[in-house]
């Protein structure tokens, strides 16, 4: 079954990492990091919409920044508002995925891979987006097999 490309987003207050799946929905790869400037997300949403069109994205997985105690915080509310604007702009379904610790894991992966500190900042959000998306792809595949 062909799933189509799926986009993963590591939502952050300063930067958003973007990852994309292959057309079969098996593997996630980093695409780019988008800098957020100020409170208005319209330029970020516009850029993501352009990427969705260019890569024929079928759905979006957005990392939901939950607090470590599992309770909803300001970052989660902000991400939910962003998701609503993104869904409206793209016409695509936005699915939330828990993103706790993905940035920490991305940093560890880069350190272990020997990536220099100055390059890590540019890549950490993309790698976190890859982790979010790959985790969702793997869970979705397991669900489909068990049905």
C-alpha positions in Angstrom: 0.0 0.0 0.0 1.4 3.4 -1.0 1.0 5.8 1.9 2.5 9.0 0.3 5.0 11.3 1.8 4.5 12.3 5.4 6.1 15.4 7.0 7.4 15.4 10.6 7.8 18.7 12.4 9.9 19.3 15.6 8.0 22.3 17.0 10.1 24.8 18.8 9.9 28.4 20.0 13.0 29.4 18.0 13.4 26.8 15.2 11.3 24.1 13.6 13.0 21.0 12.2 11.3 19.4 9.2 11.7 15.8 8.1 10.0 13.9 5.2 9.3 10.3 4.7 9.9 8.4 1.5 6.7 7.8 -0.6 6.2 4.3 0.9 6.2 5.7 4.4 9.1 3.6 5.6 12.0 6.0 6.3 12.3 9.5 7.6 15.0 12.0 6.5 15.8 15.5 7.6 14.7 18.2 5.1 15.4 21.6 6.6 15.3 23.8 9.7 13.0 26.9 9.7 13.9 29.8 11.9 11.0 31.4 13.7 11.0 35.2 13.8 8.8 36.8 16.4 5.3 35.8 17.4 3.7 35.7 13.9 3.9 32.2 12.4 2.5 33.1 9.0 5.9 33.0 7.2 6.7 29.6 8.8 3.3 28.2 7.9 3.7 29.6 4.4 7.1 27.9 4.0 5.8 24.6 5.4 2.8 24.8 3.0 5.2 25.3 0.1 7.2 22.2 1.1 4.0 20.2 1.4 3.0 21.1 -2.1 6.5 20.6 -3.6 6.9 17.1 -2.0 3.2 16.0 -2.3 2.8 15.6 1.4 -0.3 13.6 2.4 -0.3 14.3 6.2 1.8 16.1 8.9 3.0 14.7 12.2 3.7 17.5 14.6 5.7 17.0 17.7 3.7 18.1 20.8 6.0 19.6 23.4 4.5 18.2 26.6 5.9 18.8 30.0 7.9 16.0 31.6 5.1 15.5 34.1 2.7 14.9 31.2 0.6 18.0 31.9 -0.3 20.6 29.3 1.9 23.8 29.3 2.2 27.0 27.3 4.4 25.3 24.7 1.8 22.6 24.1 -1.0 25.2 23.8 1.2 27.2 21.3 1.8 24.1 19.3 -1.9 23.2 19.1 -2.6 26.8 17.9 0.1 26.4 15.3 -1.3 23.1 14.2 -4.7 24.6 13.6 -3.2 27.3 11.4 -1.1 24.7 9.6 -4.1 22.5 8.9 -6.1 25.4 7.6 -3.3 26.6 5.3 -2.4 23.2 3.9 -5.8 21.3 4.0 -3.9 18.4 5.5 -4.5 16.4 8.6 -2.1 17.3 11.4 -1.5 14.4 13.9 0.2 15.0 17.2 3.1 12.9 18.5 4.8 13.1 21.9 8.1 14.8 21.4 9.5 14.7 24.9 13.2 14.0 24.9 13.6 14.0 21.1 15.9 17.0 21.1 18.0 15.4 23.9 18.2 12.1 21.9 19.1 14.0 18.7 22.0 15.7 20.5 23.2 12.4 21.8 23.1 10.9 18.3 25.1 13.8 16.9 27.7 13.6 19.6 28.1 9.9 19.1 28.4 10.4 15.4 31.2 12.9 16.0 29.4 15.9 14.5 31.1 19.1 15.6 29.3 21.3 18.1 28.9 24.3 15.7 27.1 22.1 13.2 24.9 20.4 15.8 22.7 23.5 16.3 21.8 23.6 12.7 21.0 19.9 12.6 19.4 19.1 16.0 15.9 20.2 15.1 16.0 18.2 11.8 17.2 15.1 13.5 14.5 15.6 16.3 11.9 15.8 13.5 13.3 12.6 11.9 13.0 10.8 15.3 9.4 12.0 15.7 8.4 11.0 12.2 10.3 7.6 12.2 8.7 6.7 15.6 5.2 7.5 14.1 5.9 5.6 10.9 7.1 2.5 12.9 4.1 2.6 15.3 1.7 3.1 12.4 3.2 0.1 10.5 2.9 -2.1 13.6 -0.8 -1.0 14.0 -1.6 -1.9 10.3 0.1 -5.3 10.6 -2.0 -6.2 13.7 -5.3 -5.3 12.0 
